[in-house]
């Protein structure tokens, strides 16, 4: 991570960097899964589905993720608003614009 007028910071993982620089313990590597409405692989999780069979809540690695709303994009329902609750940190994520990933880019 580079910060203007402060230099470059490095760590062994995104989680370690965030904790060292901001004091936050947040499972950054899980976010790529959670934001898509999926549990992170290789870790136990407890799922609750809503009436439309979409993920309503997810408990994983000491974090509770609540899926507050979904939006439809190209025929797929994707999370729009999520609340993450950890031991010492609460985070609200809002996805304003989903962009499909282009292969090869």
C-alpha positions in Angstrom: 0.0 0.0 0.0 1.3 3.5 -0.9 0.2 6.5 1.0 0.9 10.0 -0.3 3.7 11.8 1.5 4.1 8.8 3.9 5.7 6.0 1.9 5.0 2.4 1.1 3.7 -0.2 3.5 3.9 -4.0 3.0 2.6 -7.0 4.9 2.2 -10.7 4.4 -1.6 -10.4 3.8 -4.2 -7.8 3.2 -5.6 -8.6 6.7 -2.2 -8.0 8.3 -1.8 -4.7 6.4 -5.2 -3.4 7.4 -4.6 -4.3 11.0 -1.1 -2.8 11.1 -2.1 0.5 9.5 -5.7 1.0 10.7 -6.0 -1.3 13.7 -8.9 -3.1 12.0 -9.3 -6.9 12.1 -11.3 -7.6 8.9 -11.1 -10.8 6.8 -10.3 -9.0 3.5 -9.8 -12.2 1.6 -13.3 -13.3 2.5 -14.9 -10.1 1.1 -14.5 -11.2 -2.5 -16.8 -14.1 -1.7 -19.2 -12.4 0.8 -19.9 -9.5 -1.5 -21.2 -12.0 -4.1 -23.4 -13.7 -1.6 -21.2 -16.7 -1.2 -19.3 -18.2 1.8 -15.5 -18.2 1.5 -14.2 -21.6 0.6 -12.1 -23.8 3.0 -13.8 -22.5 6.1 -17.0 -23.7 7.9 -20.0 -21.5 7.6 -23.6 -21.3 8.7 -26.1 -20.0 6.1 -29.7 -18.8 6.3 -31.7 -18.3 3.2 -34.6 -15.8 2.6 -38.0 -16.6 1.1 -36.5 -16.3 -2.4 -33.6 -18.8 -1.6 -31.1 -16.0 -1.6 -28.5 -15.7 1.2 -30.0 -13.8 4.1 -27.2 -14.3 6.6 -23.8 -16.0 6.9 -21.8 -16.8 9.9 -18.1 -17.5 9.2 -14.8 -17.2 11.1 -16.3 -15.2 13.9 -18.2 -12.8 11.5 -21.8 -12.4 10.9 -22.8 -11.1 7.5 -26.4 -9.9 7.0 -27.7 -9.4 3.4 -30.1 -6.5 3.7 -31.0 -6.0 0.0 -30.4 -7.4 -3.4 -30.5 -5.9 -6.9 -31.1 -7.6 -10.2 -28.4 -7.4 -12.8 -28.7 -9.1 -16.2 -31.1 -11.7 -14.7 -29.0 -12.4 -11.6 -29.8 -11.3 -8.1 -26.7 -9.8 -6.5 -26.1 -8.4 -3.0 -26.6 -4.6 -2.8 -26.4 -3.8 0.9 -24.6 -5.9 3.5 -23.8 -5.5 7.2 -20.7 -7.2 8.6 -20.4 -7.7 12.4 -17.1 -8.8 13.9 -15.7 -8.9 17.4 -14.6 -5.3 17.5 -15.8 -3.9 14.1 -19.0 -3.3 12.3 -19.0 -2.6 8.6 -21.7 -1.7 6.1 -21.1 -2.4 2.4 -23.1 -0.9 -0.3 -22.6 -1.9 -4.0 -23.6 1.0 -6.2 -22.8 -0.5 -9.6 -22.1 -4.1 -10.5 -19.8 -4.6 -13.5 -19.5 -8.0 -15.1 -15.9 -9.2 -15.3 -14.5 -9.5 -18.8 -12.4 -12.6 -19.4 -8.8 -11.8 -20.2 -8.8 -8.4 -18.5 
